[in-house]
Amino acid sequence: MTKPTITTLDGKKHELKKITGRSWRILSEFIDAAPEYVDADFIEKHAAFIAAFYDDVTADDVLDLPIEEILPASAATRKFIMAQLTAKLETIEKNSEADKAPSD
């Protein structure tokens, strides 16, 4: 899976930062908060979430994107982080199963 990018912001290509433990916390807190369409700050919450994962991008920068790009950017960010975590967990699980396998 390729890293999400934002190119319409300032004409520069902004790639998602390296995923860290802090990334997982930000994602988890965002999911727990579950912003809904009826929330007055729904788009602002998505903008802040997106900005947390890109260098040199602020929530205000994201709010300047065309509205039809904000929610897809948020979804792509969440999906990428989850895919990275899932892949890493599968690798760890396979390695631990191999360590537990009986030897002949």
Secondary structure, DSSP 8 states (H G I E B T S, - for coil): ----EE-TTTSS-EEB----HHHHHHHHHHHHH---TTSTTHHHHHHHHHHTTBTT--HHHHHTS-HHHHHHHHHHHHHHHHHHHHHHHHHHHHHHHHHHS---
